[in-house]
Amino acid sequence: MWLAVLSMIPLVAAGDVNRFWYALPLIVSVSLVYSATRHEDMKHILVHALRFGAWVVGFMAVVFVLLYFVSRNL
């Protein structure tokens, strides 16, 4: 079951590529600004921004899967 859902995510994402491109600059800018408010050294800012960006992408993926299941059950 999970394998089927995971294999469908790229297909669903490829169908609406234009909307997903808007998320990339938002994630990068929010991650960098948030990290810059926490650190002053550029190395620490970039490391924290990568970690925070990964968290944001992971959260968005979880919300996407939940909304996908909700929409399929309606």
Secondary structure as GFF3:
##gff-version 3
##sequence-region A 1 74
A	DSSP	alpha_helix	2	15	.	.	.	ID=ss1
A	DSSP	alpha_helix	17	20	.	.	.	ID=ss2
A	DSSP	alpha_helix	23	38	.	.	.	ID=ss3
A	DSSP	alpha_helix	42	72	.	.	.	ID=ss4
###
